[in-house]
Amino acid sequence: MIGHCTVLEIGDSLGNDLGWGLARELAPKPGLKLVQRDKSASGLVASWFYNWPEHLKTMLARYHPNLVVVCVGGDDEQGLEVNGHAYGFDSPPWLSRYSALIRQIDAMITRSGSYVLWVGLPVMAPTSYRVGVATLNSLYRSVGVTVPGVTYLPSWDLFANAQGQYQSVGVVNHVRTVLRSSDGIHLSYVGENVFATYVANEIAAIYHVRLAPRQPALITN
């Protein structure tokens, strides 16, 4: 990752939030190319809508990234089919199949010669949805530690209060501002920048590269 580096960022609408922030925080950077290829409403479950392994194969061949940043899962709290049978979210067959899908993505990327930074989903406002997101994050983490070249980066606490609960407002660069959209799921413009600043700083620390956000947005409360 020294000299010239291509970063491919993929995911769903929450990936878009991160990607838009990264595009602002990292561009323009000599020697660094950011490619944002998110698909809103996509996920690992609904392959009939957007087949991530199929599209990712094309992206890896086209862009030859050094690092792939993954932020997906916001639409994955739904049933999926396993061997011709439908299983509900969080059931044992569902968990097993979804873990296999995560591992497939990780393996595709690492086999191509790229590192994976899998960014966990932030804390959410809707209670039942928040519980499901915690389950998904635990799977991203548990699978990631078994695949060399994959790092799991949690983001839950970034947008949580001291008690680990959802907060929609925070103090960013000493100014109180809204961090989340009205749906309690997505991020505001400033929230996107906070997310991107955090991820950019973690990329620099994890992979030992010089990488400074253009206009850092830091939660200072």
Secondary structure, DSSP 8 states (H G I E B T S, - for coil): --S-EEEEEEESHHHHHHHHHHHHHH-S-TTEEEEEEE-TT--SS-TTT--HHHHHHHHHHHH--SEEEEE--TT--S-EEETTEEE-TTSHHHHHHHHHHHHHHHHHHHHTT-EEEEE-----SSHHHHHHHHHHHHHHHHHHTTSTTEEEE--GGGGB-TTS-B-SEEEETTEEEE-B-TTSSSB-HHHHHHHHHHHHHHHHHHHT-----SS---B--
